[in-house]
Amino acid sequence: MSKLAGHYKKMATHGWPHTAHDEIMSKFVSSFIPAHQNYWAEVEVYYGAETRRVDIVIENENEAYILVEVKSEPNEVDKAIGQVLEYRVLFGETYGVSKRKISAGIACPSFHSFDQ
């Protein structure tokens, strides 16, 4: 059973998206994540007393995870690389998941069109 089951819900479809960032997340989910796949949005990870959020977490059938950081502009990708690598460590520590079971990625529509 997923370590996230019961803690986070899939993205709401009603009234969403609200921001450009949310719109990119919505397009990523609808374009790249099969309907049967488990995924969550805005998953909290902890760095001491500080709470940070992973944009999208995808879980496969082997309870391995892909963390996706979403950026709207190419000039944000450098920052995203550092964030998603840090989130990989924090996700493992927060949820007791081995780093070998956690992959990381970045979604930026300026580098790839979700409409292709």
C-alpha positions as CSV (number, residue, x, y, z in Angstrom):
1,M,0.0,0.0,0.0
2,S,1.2,3.5,-0.8
3,K,2.9,5.5,1.9
4,L,0.8,8.4,0.7
5,A,-2.5,6.7,0.6
6,G,-5.0,8.6,2.7
7,H,-2.8,11.6,3.1
8,Y,-3.1,13.4,-0.2
9,K,-5.7,13.5,-2.9
10,K,-5.4,13.6,-6.6
11,M,-5.8,17.1,-8.1
12,A,-9.3,18.4,-8.1
13,T,-10.9,18.7,-11.5
14,H,-13.5,21.2,-10.6
15,G,-12.4,24.9,-10.4
16,W,-8.9,24.0,-11.3
17,P,-6.5,25.5,-12.6
18,H,-6.3,28.9,-10.9
19,T,-2.8,30.0,-11.8
20,A,-0.4,29.5,-14.8
21,H,1.5,27.1,-12.6
22,D,-1.7,25.1,-11.9
23,E,-2.5,25.1,-15.6
24,I,0.9,23.6,-16.4
25,M,0.4,20.9,-13.7
26,S,-3.0,20.1,-15.1
27,K,-1.7,19.7,-18.6
28,F,1.2,17.6,-17.5
29,V,-1.1,15.3,-15.6
30,S,-3.6,14.9,-18.5
31,S,-0.8,14.4,-21.1
32,F,1.6,12.1,-19.3
33,I,-0.1,10.3,-16.4
34,P,-2.4,7.4,-17.3
35,A,-5.8,7.5,-15.6
36,H,-5.1,4.4,-13.5
37,Q,-1.8,5.8,-12.2
38,N,-1.6,7.0,-8.6
39,Y,-0.4,10.6,-8.3
40,W,-0.7,13.5,-5.9
41,A,-0.2,17.3,-6.0
42,E,1.5,19.6,-3.6
43,V,2.9,16.8,-1.4
44,E,4.5,18.1,1.8
45,V,8.1,17.2,2.8
46,Y,9.9,18.5,5.8
47,Y,13.2,20.2,6.3
48,G,13.4,20.6,10.1
49,A,10.5,22.8,11.1
50,E,10.1,24.1,7.5
51,T,7.4,22.6,5.2
52,R,8.1,22.4,1.5
53,R,5.9,21.0,-1.3
54,V,6.7,18.7,-4.2
55,D,4.5,19.8,-7.2
56,I,3.6,16.3,-8.4
57,V,4.4,12.8,-7.0
58,I,3.7,9.8,-9.2
59,E,3.7,6.3,-7.8
60,N,4.2,3.1,-9.9
61,E,3.0,-0.4,-9.1
62,N,6.2,-1.2,-7.3
63,E,5.8,1.7,-4.8
64,A,8.6,3.6,-6.5
65,Y,8.0,7.4,-6.9
66,I,8.7,10.1,-9.5
67,L,8.9,13.6,-8.1
68,V,8.1,16.3,-10.6
69,E,8.9,20.0,-10.2
70,V,6.8,22.2,-12.5
71,K,8.2,25.5,-13.9
72,S,6.6,27.9,-16.3
73,E,9.7,29.5,-17.7
74,P,13.1,28.1,-18.9
75,N,15.0,30.5,-16.7
76,E,13.6,28.6,-13.7
77,V,14.9,25.2,-14.7
78,D,18.3,25.7,-12.9
79,K,16.5,26.4,-9.7
80,A,14.2,23.4,-10.3
81,I,17.2,21.1,-10.6
82,G,18.4,21.9,-7.1
83,Q,14.9,21.9,-5.7
84,V,13.9,18.5,-7.1
85,L,17.2,16.9,-5.9
86,E,16.7,18.3,-2.4
87,Y,13.0,17.1,-2.4
88,R,14.2,13.6,-3.4
89,V,16.2,13.5,-0.1
90,L,13.4,15.1,2.0
91,F,10.7,12.9,0.5
92,G,12.7,9.8,1.4
93,E,13.3,11.0,4.9
94,T,9.7,12.2,5.4
95,Y,8.0,9.0,4.1
96,G,10.7,6.4,4.9
97,V,11.3,5.6,1.2
98,S,14.7,4.5,0.0
99,K,16.4,6.9,-2.4
100,R,16.7,4.1,-4.9
101,K,12.9,4.1,-5.2
102,I,12.7,7.8,-5.9
103,S,13.3,9.4,-9.3
104,A,13.0,13.1,-10.1
105,G,12.0,15.2,-13.1
106,I,11.2,18.7,-14.2
107,A,8.2,19.8,-16.4
108,C,8.6,23.0,-18.3
109,P,6.3,23.6,-21.3
110,S,8.8,26.0,-22.9
111,F,11.1,22.9,-23.4
112,H,8.3,20.5,-24.5
113,S,4.8,21.2,-25.6
114,F,2.1,19.2,-23.8
115,D,-0.1,19.5,-26.9
116,Q,2.1,17.5,-29.2
